Amino acid sequence: MARSFDARWWPLPIAASLLLLAAAVNFETLRIPNWLTLPSILAAWLAALAVSGRVLPSRGGGIGPSLLLTFFAGMLLAPLYGAEWLGAGCVKMHMALGAWIGCALPAEKGAKVTLVMTLVGGLATVAGFVIQTFLLGRLEADYWPLFPAQVTLSLGAIAVLCAVPFVGRQPTDEIASPTKAREAGHYAWTTKP
């Protein structure tokens, strides 16, 4: 249980908070504005620079994984944007999510988490759209109601984010000494030897 409170998971609550904010804005306005998405991406990249400089702790993340996962997350939703099933704001918010995941995790693990978040959020979005369609009755060929997709994308992603610290737990995963921690790439909040 101690691993779930590990300070190296700090980017995950930030990502979840941003997703909740995006969901609330999307629910209210059916949009996700650039004033939310673009600073979220930039803040994640700045935090990733701090992680790479060993100023902030991480479980293997840094600027490389953050940049990679930013564009990986965007590419996962780009086909849905191209088909006009999602707005650009949803794609940019997903890119911000990938950027924050890259602050916490190395690229390979972060890509797996991002892929699972996309699948869970996507399934929740499809279910939400089907429920909305059912509640509104038969759809006309020329009429497709707007659906706040970021709400369901965010809820699915947050569910996965909550599970990340508990998945793959191993009792031997804890680092025994500060020297072993530095050798393994784990950094403490302080720089004491």
Backbone as a chain_set.jsonl record, in Angstrom:
{"seq": "MARSFDARWWPLPIAASLLLLAAAVNFETLRIPNWLTLPSILAAWLAALAVSGRVLPSRGGGIGPSLLLTFFAGMLLAPLYGAEWLGAGCVKMHMALGAWIGCALPAEKGAKVTLVMTLVGGLATVAGFVIQTFLLGRLEADYWPLFPAQVTLSLGAIAVLCAVPFVGRQPTDEIASPTKAREAGHYAWTTKP", "coords": {"N": [[0.82, -1.192, 0.0], [2.076, 1.162, 0.531], [3.37, 1.942, -1.766], [1.459, 3.177, -3.383], [1.32, 5.722, -2.372], [3.657, 6.851, -3.065], [5.877, 9.44, -3.743], [6.79, 9.741, -6.296], [4.731, 9.423, -8.042], [3.502, 11.815, -8.493], [2.749, 13.275, -10.939], [0.367, 12.066, -11.815], [-2.019, 12.726, -10.224], [-2.166, 15.412, -10.984], [-2.656, 15.222, -13.737], [-5.161, 13.913, -13.622], [-6.693, 15.899, -12.36], [-6.655, 17.939, -14.287], [-8.026, 16.61, -16.317], [-10.543, 16.347, -15.134], [-11.28, 19.05, -14.964], [-11.342, 19.686, -17.703], [-13.434, 17.988, -18.484], [-15.581, 19.129, -17.078], [-15.721, 21.693, -18.246], [-16.232, 20.94, -20.895], [-18.691, 19.642, -20.611], [-20.304, 21.768, -19.903], [-19.989, 23.622, -22.029], [-19.655, 22.256, -24.405], [-17.224, 22.373, -25.62], [-13.603, 22.427, -25.616], [-11.397, 24.587, -24.537], [-8.488, 26.315, -25.903], [-7.104, 27.716, -23.937], [-6.996, 25.992, -21.857], [-5.964, 23.507, -22.809], [-3.455, 23.942, -24.204], [-1.689, 25.321, -22.296], [-1.641, 23.221, -20.443], [-0.235, 21.211, -21.739], [2.245, 22.504, -22.147], [2.995, 23.029, -19.464], [3.354, 20.419, -18.561], [5.555, 19.638, -20.106], [7.498, 21.407, -19.107], [7.591, 20.512, -16.466], [8.535, 17.966, -16.996], [11.09, 18.569, -17.884], [12.161, 19.372, -15.447], [12.037, 16.947, -14.116], [13.809, 15.468, -15.683], [16.118, 16.858, -15.09], [16.499, 16.061, -12.558], [15.305, 17.429, -10.501], [12.72, 17.05, -9.707], [10.999, 14.118, -8.505], [10.565, 10.881, -10.115], [9.153, 7.991, -11.746], [10.697, 7.05, -13.747], [10.169, 8.706, -15.827], [10.505, 11.669, -17.937], [11.777, 14.333, -20.022], [12.053, 13.243, -22.6], [10.275, 10.874, -22.669], [7.925, 12.338, -22.107], [7.592, 14.113, -24.302], [7.412, 12.213, -26.377], [5.125, 10.709, -25.603], [3.218, 12.682, -25.656], [2.774, 13.169, -28.383], [2.184, 10.589, -29.203], [-0.232, 10.068, -27.835], [-1.841, 11.994, -29.056], [-1.87, 11.02, -31.675], [-3.308, 8.688, -31.352], [-5.946, 9.544, -31.121], [-6.264, 11.071, -33.379], [-7.315, 9.883, -35.821], [-10.06, 9.75, -35.202], [-10.672, 12.407, -34.932], [-10.191, 13.212, -37.543], [-12.265, 11.873, -38.809], [-14.29, 13.382, -37.938], [-15.543, 12.73, -35.554], [-14.663, 13.414, -33.102], [-13.756, 16.443, -31.42], [-11.133, 18.898, -31.939], [-10.242, 19.836, -29.491], [-10.564, 17.678, -27.717], [-8.587, 15.969, -28.662], [-6.27, 17.519, -28.205], [-6.409, 17.722, -25.415], [-6.015, 15.089, -24.748], [-3.438, 14.837, -25.626], [-2.171, 16.445, -23.73], [-2.597, 14.867, -21.502], [-1.016, 12.615, -22.176], [1.475, 13.896, -22.092], [1.75, 14.475, -19.348], [1.717, 11.885, -18.306], [4.14, 11.01, -19.317], [5.858, 12.393, -17.66], [5.876, 10.891, -15.396], [6.323, 8.181, -16.022], [8.44, 5.81, -17.806], [8.892, 5.708, -21.415], [7.913, 3.279, -22.691], [6.241, 1.962, -20.742], [4.556, 4.118, -20.223], [3.365, 4.426, -22.731], [1.822, 2.117, -22.881], [0.034, 2.569, -20.755], [-1.211, 4.899, -21.698], [-2.41, 3.922, -24.02], [-4.26, 2.062, -22.936], [-5.82, 3.851, -21.426], [-6.93, 5.327, -23.509], [-8.438, 3.38, -24.84], [-10.293, 2.581, -22.819], [-11.532, 5.048, -22.225], [-12.503, 5.585, -24.803], [-14.333, 3.47, -25.195], [-16.146, 4.111, -23.174], [-17.053, 6.517, -24.216], [-18.324, 5.707, -26.598], [-20.362, 4.16, -25.457], [-21.698, 6.18, -24.02], [-22.584, 7.805, -26.128], [-24.309, 6.055, -27.444], [-26.234, 5.668, -25.451], [-27.189, 8.299, -25.21], [-28.269, 8.585, -27.782], [-30.282, 6.651, -27.694], [-31.896, 7.742, -25.689], [-32.731, 10.099, -26.934], [-34.2, 9.148, -28.976], [-35.042, 8.005, -32.311], [-32.58, 8.813, -34.724], [-32.244, 11.369, -37.131], [-31.078, 11.322, -40.522], [-29.646, 13.594, -41.221], [-29.086, 14.762, -38.82], [-27.089, 14.796, -36.079], [-26.724, 14.682, -32.74], [-24.795, 16.855, -30.603], [-22.261, 15.604, -28.527], [-20.8, 15.488, -25.346], [-17.883, 14.467, -25.494], [-15.455, 14.618, -24.133], [-16.073, 14.327, -21.483], [-16.671, 11.581, -21.062], [-14.304, 10.479, -22.07], [-12.489, 11.551, -20.232], [-13.426, 10.451, -17.774], [-13.012, 7.694, -18.215], [-10.212, 7.678, -18.565], [-9.362, 8.637, -16.067], [-10.202, 6.578, -14.402], [-8.409, 4.586, -15.18], [-5.992, 5.87, -14.501], [-6.208, 5.894, -11.728], [-5.802, 3.249, -11.168], [-3.207, 2.705, -11.98], [-0.934, 2.95, -10.083], [-1.259, 0.569, -8.678], [-1.079, -1.595, -10.348], [0.851, -4.323, -11.41], [2.344, -4.546, -9.103], [5.034, -5.466, -7.07], [6.588, -7.064, -4.359], [9.38, -6.883, -4.228], [9.956, -4.636, -5.58], [10.527, -2.32, -4.274], [13.093, -0.021, -3.532], [16.07, -0.56, -1.814], [18.234, 1.024, -0.764], [19.603, 4.418, -0.78], [21.735, 4.572, -2.616], [21.282, 2.408, -4.353], [18.862, 3.292, -5.315], [19.6, 5.605, -6.779], [21.178, 4.381, -8.73], [19.24, 2.888, -10.019], [17.823, 4.83, -11.2], [15.958, 6.234, -9.76], [14.945, 8.994, -7.898], [15.264, 10.923, -4.976], [13.382, 13.413, -3.103], [15.175, 15.138, -1.953], [18.615, 16.151, -2.286], [20.56, 14.997, -0.786], [23.484, 13.052, -0.016]], "CA": [[0.0, 0.0, 0.0], [2.945, 2.335, 0.589], [3.749, 2.34, -3.114], [0.442, 4.056, -3.943], [1.562, 7.069, -1.875], [5.001, 7.193, -3.489], [5.936, 10.811, -4.286], [7.141, 9.714, -7.716], [3.491, 9.383, -8.826], [2.91, 13.151, -8.43], [2.081, 13.79, -12.147], [-0.935, 11.445, -12.07], [-3.121, 13.561, -9.722], [-2.252, 16.627, -11.804], [-3.342, 14.826, -14.973], [-6.564, 13.653, -13.3], [-7.339, 17.186, -12.089], [-6.848, 18.609, -15.573], [-9.093, 15.895, -17.028], [-11.819, 16.733, -14.512], [-11.571, 20.414, -15.395], [-11.73, 19.618, -19.111], [-14.761, 17.37, -18.556], [-16.565, 20.108, -16.613], [-15.847, 22.72, -19.28], [-16.866, 20.317, -22.062], [-20.087, 19.387, -20.284], [-21.003, 23.052, -19.872], [-19.904, 24.404, -23.267], [-19.418, 21.356, -25.544], [-15.93, 22.743, -26.194], [-12.447, 22.406, -24.724], [-10.667, 25.742, -25.068], [-7.026, 26.308, -25.945], [-6.538, 28.238, -22.694], [-6.812, 24.843, -20.968], [-5.16, 22.427, -23.382], [-2.079, 24.306, -24.537], [-0.873, 25.464, -21.08], [-1.491, 21.906, -19.796], [0.865, 20.533, -22.435], [3.48, 23.233, -21.849], [3.343, 22.792, -18.06], [3.875, 19.047, -18.461], [6.912, 19.62, -20.668], [8.38, 22.072, -18.147], [7.758, 19.571, -15.35], [9.382, 16.875, -17.488], [12.465, 19.072, -17.842], [12.575, 19.312, -14.041], [12.259, 15.534, -13.815], [15.058, 15.079, -16.352], [17.205, 17.5, -14.346], [16.487, 15.441, -11.229], [14.766, 18.359, -9.519], [11.494, 16.401, -9.243], [11.102, 12.658, -8.585], [9.829, 10.225, -11.183], [9.31, 6.541, -11.833], [11.374, 6.766, -15.006], [9.77, 9.667, -16.835], [11.411, 12.764, -18.243], [11.375, 15.109, -21.181], [11.916, 12.347, -23.753], [8.981, 10.196, -22.627], [6.821, 13.292, -22.146], [7.406, 14.536, -25.698], [6.962, 11.061, -27.155], [3.757, 10.341, -25.254], [2.335, 13.765, -26.099], [2.399, 12.953, -29.785], [1.549, 9.266, -29.285], [-1.626, 10.232, -27.4], [-2.538, 12.723, -30.111], [-2.052, 10.148, -32.839], [-4.35, 7.699, -31.055], [-7.266, 10.137, -31.358], [-6.284, 11.81, -34.644], [-8.271, 9.34, -36.808], [-11.426, 10.113, -34.809], [-10.811, 13.822, -35.279], [-10.284, 13.251, -39.001], [-13.6, 11.403, -39.191], [-15.202, 14.349, -37.335], [-16.24, 12.123, -34.43], [-14.167, 14.127, -31.927], [-13.237, 17.767, -31.694], [-9.69, 19.091, -31.754], [-9.984, 20.011, -28.063], [-10.398, 16.347, -27.109], [-7.273, 15.457, -29.069], [-5.247, 18.287, -27.49], [-6.445, 17.355, -23.998], [-5.395, 13.765, -24.668], [-1.998, 15.083, -25.748], [-1.732, 16.924, -22.414], [-2.574, 13.677, -20.647], [0.204, 11.876, -22.518], [2.635, 14.652, -21.612], [1.868, 14.285, -17.898], [2.102, 10.486, -18.078], [5.574, 10.95, -19.597], [6.598, 12.916, -16.502], [5.905, 9.884, -14.34], [6.692, 6.835, -16.455], [9.244, 5.708, -19.023], [8.1, 5.714, -22.652], [7.21, 2.024, -22.978], [5.146, 1.808, -19.784], [3.637, 5.225, -20.45], [2.596, 4.152, -23.951], [0.817, 1.109, -22.532], [-0.989, 3.233, -19.938], [-1.939, 5.815, -22.581], [-3.249, 3.104, -24.899], [-5.376, 1.541, -22.138], [-6.7, 4.979, -21.125], [-7.644, 5.669, -24.741], [-9.439, 2.334, -25.08], [-11.343, 2.66, -21.806], [-12.26, 6.287, -22.491], [-13.217, 5.432, -26.074], [-15.503, 2.608, -24.968], [-17.111, 4.897, -22.39], [-17.625, 7.506, -25.13], [-19.277, 5.002, -27.465], [-21.519, 3.821, -24.62], [-22.421, 7.42, -23.754], [-23.272, 8.248, -27.347], [-25.428, 5.123, -27.68], [-27.262, 5.985, -24.455], [-27.799, 9.569, -25.616], [-29.07, 8.311, -28.977], [-31.463, 5.924, -27.247], [-32.745, 8.673, -24.949], [-33.303, 11.081, -27.852], [-35.035, 8.469, -29.969], [-34.469, 7.745, -33.636], [-31.823, 9.923, -35.273], [-32.423, 11.71, -38.536], [-29.839, 11.159, -41.271], [-28.922, 14.863, -41.255], [-28.96, 15.32, -37.486], [-26.353, 14.051, -35.065], [-26.605, 15.605, -31.605], [-23.473, 17.019, -30.024], [-22.05, 14.778, -27.34], [-19.595, 15.939, -24.637], [-17.0, 13.299, -25.486], [-14.371, 14.735, -23.154], [-16.559, 13.838, -20.195], [-16.469, 10.132, -20.993], [-12.87, 10.219, -22.227], [-11.844, 11.88, -18.954], [-13.8, 9.467, -16.746], [-12.302, 6.455, -18.516], [-8.787, 7.865, -18.297], [-9.163, 8.768, -14.622], [-10.322, 5.224, -13.834], [-7.129, 3.903, -15.431], [-4.968, 6.548, -13.702], [-6.339, 5.449, -10.336], [-5.317, 1.87, -11.061], [-1.801, 2.587, -12.386], [0.017, 2.626, -9.011], [-1.5, -0.749, -8.101], [-0.88, -2.637, -11.354], [2.221, -4.8, -11.506], [3.045, -4.389, -7.827], [5.862, -6.579, -6.638], [7.214, -6.711, -3.091], [10.799, -6.599, -4.41], [10.085, -3.431, -6.384], [11.01, -1.218, -3.448], [14.531, 0.173, -3.567], [16.516, -0.701, -0.435], [19.126, 2.073, -0.282], [19.695, 5.566, -1.681], [22.677, 4.281, -3.701], [20.572, 1.572, -5.32], [17.832, 4.126, -5.926], [20.234, 6.425, -7.815], [21.599, 3.491, -9.812], [18.046, 2.451, -10.733], [17.191, 5.98, -11.841], [14.932, 6.809, -8.89], [15.534, 10.122, -7.203], [14.505, 11.404, -3.823], [13.076, 14.835, -3.135], [16.356, 15.889, -1.553], [19.842, 15.751, -2.988], [21.549, 14.566, 0.197], [24.117, 11.786, -0.409]], "C": [[0.863, 1.255, 0.0], [3.297, 2.84, -0.804], [2.733, 3.294, -3.724], [0.627, 5.5, -3.482], [2.971, 7.541, -2.192], [4.992, 8.568, -4.156], [6.259, 10.831, -5.767], [5.913, 9.613, -8.619], [2.854, 10.765, -8.949], [2.277, 13.631, -9.737], [0.668, 13.23, -12.365], [-2.099, 12.239, -11.478], [-3.27, 14.874, -10.498], [-3.006, 16.321, -13.09], [-4.827, 14.597, -14.716], [-7.323, 14.953, -13.039], [-7.615, 17.945, -13.386], [-7.953, 17.942, -16.388], [-10.464, 16.238, -16.454], [-12.232, 18.139, -14.927], [-12.033, 20.432, -16.851], [-13.12, 19.014, -19.272], [-15.841, 18.359, -18.134], [-16.796, 21.196, -17.659], [-16.584, 22.163, -20.492], [-18.344, 20.052, -21.814], [-20.905, 20.671, -20.366], [-21.081, 23.703, -21.25], [-19.837, 23.568, -24.546], [-18.141, 21.718, -26.301], [-14.841, 22.496, -25.147], [-11.505, 23.483, -25.25], [-9.147, 25.577, -25.029], [-6.405, 26.837, -24.671], [-6.341, 27.119, -21.671], [-5.818, 23.843, -21.544], [-3.699, 22.802, -23.584], [-1.21, 24.573, -23.309], [-0.675, 24.132, -20.337], [-0.337, 21.131, -20.424], [2.195, 21.191, -22.075], [3.932, 23.008, -20.416], [3.918, 21.395, -17.862], [5.299, 18.97, -19.007], [7.908, 20.306, -19.745], [8.633, 21.182, -16.936], [8.664, 18.416, -15.762], [10.842, 17.3, -17.548], [13.006, 19.031, -16.419], [12.835, 17.874, -13.611], [13.571, 15.073, -14.434], [16.272, 15.675, -15.652], [17.296, 17.03, -12.907], [16.062, 16.406, -10.129], [13.504, 17.773, -8.899], [11.643, 14.888, -9.392], [10.237, 12.087, -9.705], [10.027, 8.725, -11.091], [9.917, 6.156, -13.177], [11.01, 7.724, -16.118], [10.82, 10.746, -17.045], [10.942, 13.472, -19.494], [11.209, 14.228, -22.421], [10.589, 11.607, -23.758], [7.797, 11.155, -22.716], [6.54, 13.759, -23.577], [6.845, 13.392, -26.549], [5.504, 10.734, -26.879], [2.758, 11.438, -25.596], [1.839, 13.469, -27.509], [1.787, 11.567, -30.01], [0.072, 9.361, -28.917], [-2.433, 10.972, -28.455], [-2.822, 11.853, -31.322], [-3.116, 9.075, -32.592], [-5.743, 8.245, -31.354], [-7.374, 10.876, -32.687], [-7.24, 11.211, -35.682], [-9.725, 9.693, -36.475], [-11.698, 11.59, -35.067], [-10.979, 13.968, -36.793], [-11.648, 12.814, -39.508], [-14.697, 12.318, -38.636], [-16.077, 13.735, -36.234], [-15.84, 12.777, -33.118], [-13.7, 15.504, -32.35], [-11.744, 17.84, -31.438], [-9.342, 19.258, -30.275], [-9.79, 18.691, -27.341], [-9.024, 15.781, -27.432], [-6.173, 16.189, -28.304], [-5.237, 17.955, -26.001], [-5.822, 15.983, -23.793], [-3.874, 13.885, -24.806], [-1.43, 15.58, -24.419], [-1.636, 15.76, -21.432], [-1.317, 12.854, -20.906], [1.456, 12.567, -22.011], [2.835, 14.459, -20.117], [2.242, 12.848, -17.555], [3.602, 10.318, -18.299], [6.431, 11.562, -18.507], [6.8, 11.838, -15.444], [6.527, 8.565, -14.768], [7.628, 6.857, -17.653], [8.341, 5.494, -20.24], [7.302, 4.429, -22.869], [6.024, 1.812, -22.035], [4.102, 2.896, -19.985], [2.774, 5.018, -21.683], [1.509, 3.12, -23.683], [-0.32, 1.725, -21.73], [-1.844, 4.138, -20.812], [-2.873, 5.046, -23.508], [-4.464, 2.562, -24.145], [-6.349, 2.668, -21.783], [-7.532, 5.361, -22.345], [-8.745, 4.647, -25.019], [-10.595, 2.42, -24.086], [-12.187, 3.922, -22.018], [-13.063, 6.219, -23.778], [-14.452, 4.564, -25.931], [-16.571, 3.333, -24.162], [-17.796, 5.939, -23.277], [-18.65, 6.872, -26.053], [-20.537, 4.655, -26.672], [-22.353, 5.071, -24.327], [-23.194, 7.908, -24.963], [-24.474, 7.351, -27.647], [-26.562, 5.416, -26.702], [-27.967, 7.288, -24.82], [-28.705, 9.372, -26.833], [-30.371, 7.617, -28.603], [-32.437, 6.868, -26.542], [-33.415, 9.704, -25.855], [-34.223, 10.442, -28.893], [-34.297, 8.294, -31.282], [-33.771, 8.995, -34.164], [-32.169, 10.133, -36.745], [-31.073, 11.568, -39.238], [-29.009, 12.438, -41.267], [-28.645, 15.422, -39.869], [-28.216, 14.357, -36.57], [-26.152, 14.991, -33.889], [-25.16, 15.695, -31.116], [-23.392, 16.22, -28.734], [-20.778, 15.251, -26.651], [-18.609, 14.779, -24.44], [-15.892, 13.401, -24.447], [-14.804, 14.253, -21.776], [-16.278, 12.345, -20.066], [-15.003, 9.751, -21.209], [-12.14, 10.461, -20.909], [-12.16, 10.842, -17.884], [-13.101, 8.135, -16.972], [-10.827, 6.554, -18.195], [-8.506, 7.955, -16.802], [-9.282, 7.408, -13.94], [-9.014, 4.457, -14.017], [-6.022, 4.538, -14.588], [-5.008, 6.102, -12.24], [-5.767, 4.052, -10.134], [-3.818, 1.739, -11.312], [-0.861, 2.267, -11.222], [-0.135, 1.216, -8.445], [-1.225, -1.895, -9.066], [0.588, -3.023, -11.401], [3.024, -4.638, -10.238], [3.814, -5.655, -7.496], [6.552, -6.174, -5.336], [8.686, -6.327, -3.244], [11.026, -5.331, -5.211], [10.612, -2.248, -5.584], [12.535, -1.184, -3.484], [15.038, 0.243, -2.131], [17.361, 0.469, 0.055], [19.16, 3.243, -1.252], [20.652, 5.327, -2.848], [22.008, 3.442, -4.768], [19.491, 2.375, -6.031], [18.42, 4.983, -7.039], [20.657, 5.569, -8.996], [20.406, 3.046, -10.651], [17.324, 3.611, -11.411], [16.071, 6.602, -11.03], [15.581, 7.892, -8.037], [14.632, 10.57, -6.079], [14.254, 12.892, -3.971], [14.291, 15.669, -2.771], [17.564, 15.383, -2.304], [20.932, 15.339, -2.011], [22.167, 13.241, -0.243], [23.718, 10.635, 0.45]], "O": [[0.429, 2.302, -0.48], [3.498, 4.039, -0.998], [3.114, 4.152, -4.521], [0.136, 6.417, -4.14], [3.428, 8.539, -1.633], [4.176, 8.821, -5.042], [6.024, 11.839, -6.434], [6.04, 9.708, -9.839], [1.745, 10.869, -9.473], [1.298, 14.373, -9.653], [-0.144, 13.867, -13.036], [-3.102, 12.419, -12.168], [-4.38, 15.385, -10.648], [-3.895, 17.074, -13.486], [-5.665, 15.037, -15.503], [-8.474, 15.091, -13.454], [-8.688, 18.525, -13.555], [-8.725, 18.619, -17.067], [-11.432, 16.399, -17.197], [-13.404, 18.388, -15.209], [-13.001, 21.112, -17.192], [-13.902, 19.473, -20.104], [-16.9, 18.424, -18.759], [-17.937, 21.575, -17.924], [-17.456, 22.827, -21.053], [-19.162, 20.221, -22.718], [-22.044, 20.67, -20.833], [-22.111, 24.273, -21.61], [-19.95, 24.109, -25.647], [-18.001, 21.402, -27.483], [-15.122, 22.374, -23.954], [-10.884, 23.306, -26.298], [-8.604, 24.81, -24.234], [-5.284, 26.454, -24.336], [-5.589, 27.292, -20.712], [-4.923, 23.382, -20.835], [-2.804, 22.061, -23.178], [-0.076, 24.095, -23.27], [0.346, 23.94, -19.676], [0.439, 20.479, -19.727], [3.159, 20.504, -21.735], [5.122, 22.815, -20.167], [4.858, 21.208, -17.088], [6.152, 18.303, -18.422], [9.042, 19.846, -19.609], [9.756, 21.107, -16.438], [9.471, 17.943, -14.962], [11.736, 16.493, -17.295], [14.171, 18.696, -16.203], [13.749, 17.613, -12.829], [14.354, 14.373, -13.793], [17.337, 15.059, -15.625], [18.092, 17.555, -12.128], [16.416, 16.223, -8.964], [13.242, 17.97, -7.713], [12.332, 14.42, -10.299], [9.3, 12.731, -10.176], [10.955, 8.247, -10.439], [9.675, 5.06, -13.683], [11.491, 7.576, -17.241], [11.879, 10.738, -16.416], [9.832, 13.236, -19.971], [10.298, 14.46, -23.216], [9.843, 11.689, -24.734], [6.78, 10.829, -23.328], [5.387, 13.795, -24.008], [5.92, 13.587, -27.338], [4.729, 10.506, -27.809], [1.578, 11.157, -25.804], [0.64, 13.515, -27.785], [0.962, 11.393, -30.907], [-0.78, 8.801, -29.607], [-3.582, 10.618, -28.721], [-3.892, 11.942, -31.924], [-3.754, 8.609, -33.536], [-6.622, 7.502, -31.789], [-8.472, 11.268, -33.083], [-7.924, 11.969, -36.37], [-10.529, 9.912, -37.38], [-12.824, 11.975, -35.383], [-11.807, 14.749, -37.262], [-12.132, 13.323, -40.519], [-15.885, 12.064, -38.837], [-17.208, 14.169, -36.014], [-16.578, 12.71, -32.135], [-13.298, 15.712, -33.495], [-11.163, 16.96, -30.804], [-8.257, 18.861, -29.851], [-8.946, 18.588, -26.45], [-8.375, 15.184, -26.573], [-5.242, 15.556, -27.807], [-4.172, 17.912, -25.387], [-5.172, 15.741, -22.776], [-3.122, 13.134, -24.186], [-0.333, 15.182, -24.024], [-0.704, 15.684, -20.632], [-0.634, 12.443, -19.968], [2.392, 11.912, -21.553], [3.967, 14.296, -19.661], [3.002, 12.614, -16.615], [4.263, 9.579, -17.569], [7.626, 11.275, -18.436], [7.772, 11.868, -14.69], [7.187, 7.901, -13.969], [7.619, 7.81, -18.431], [7.169, 5.143, -20.101], [6.119, 4.496, -23.203], [4.919, 1.514, -22.49], [2.902, 2.63, -19.924], [1.598, 5.381, -21.694], [0.398, 3.235, -24.202], [-1.492, 1.446, -21.984], [-3.068, 4.147, -20.683], [-4.0, 5.475, -23.752], [-5.58, 2.6, -24.665], [-7.564, 2.473, -21.83], [-8.714, 5.683, -22.217], [-9.858, 5.016, -25.393], [-11.758, 2.34, -24.483], [-13.416, 3.861, -21.992], [-14.179, 6.734, -23.843], [-15.504, 4.883, -26.484], [-17.763, 3.188, -24.432], [-18.985, 6.212, -23.109], [-19.725, 7.431, -26.269], [-21.651, 4.836, -27.163], [-23.582, 5.022, -24.382], [-24.327, 8.372, -24.838], [-25.529, 7.835, -28.056], [-27.73, 5.413, -27.092], [-29.193, 7.377, -24.749], [-29.794, 9.941, -26.892], [-31.434, 7.95, -29.126], [-33.646, 6.806, -26.765], [-34.534, 10.137, -25.582], [-34.941, 11.143, -29.606], [-33.074, 8.423, -31.346], [-34.303, 10.101, -34.065], [-32.359, 9.176, -37.495], [-30.031, 11.685, -38.594], [-27.781, 12.368, -41.306], [-28.017, 16.474, -39.756], [-28.67, 13.24, -36.324], [-25.47, 16.006, -34.029], [-24.401, 14.729, -31.206], [-24.342, 16.172, -27.953], [-19.755, 15.405, -27.319], [-18.521, 14.196, -23.36], [-15.434, 12.381, -23.93], [-13.968, 13.813, -20.987], [-15.711, 11.901, -19.068], [-14.515, 8.802, -20.596], [-11.278, 9.675, -20.516], [-11.264, 10.399, -17.165], [-12.643, 7.51, -16.015], [-10.247, 5.632, -17.621], [-7.514, 7.404, -16.324], [-8.54, 7.12, -13.001], [-8.568, 3.758, -13.107], [-5.198, 3.822, -14.018], [-3.968, 5.954, -11.599], [-5.3, 3.719, -9.045], [-3.214, 0.752, -10.893], [-0.038, 1.364, -11.367], [0.783, 0.719, -7.792], [-1.146, -3.049, -8.645], [1.466, -2.16, -11.429], [4.253, -4.594, -10.282], [3.303, -6.767, -7.628], [7.049, -5.053, -5.226], [9.189, -5.52, -2.463], [12.171, -4.98, -5.498], [11.095, -1.275, -6.163], [13.181, -2.232, -3.467], [14.512, 1.005, -1.32], [17.211, 0.874, 1.207], [18.792, 3.093, -2.417], [20.416, 5.821, -3.95], [22.144, 3.724, -5.958], [19.233, 2.161, -7.215], [17.835, 5.09, -8.117], [20.51, 5.985, -10.145], [20.537, 2.848, -11.859], [16.334, 3.407, -12.112], [15.308, 7.415, -11.553], [16.677, 7.691, -7.514], [13.408, 10.595, -6.205], [14.825, 13.552, -4.84], [14.422, 16.801, -3.237], [17.533, 14.302, -2.892], [22.109, 15.332, -2.369], [21.464, 12.388, -0.785], [24.175, 9.514, 0.231]]}, "num_chains": 1, "name": "protein.A"}
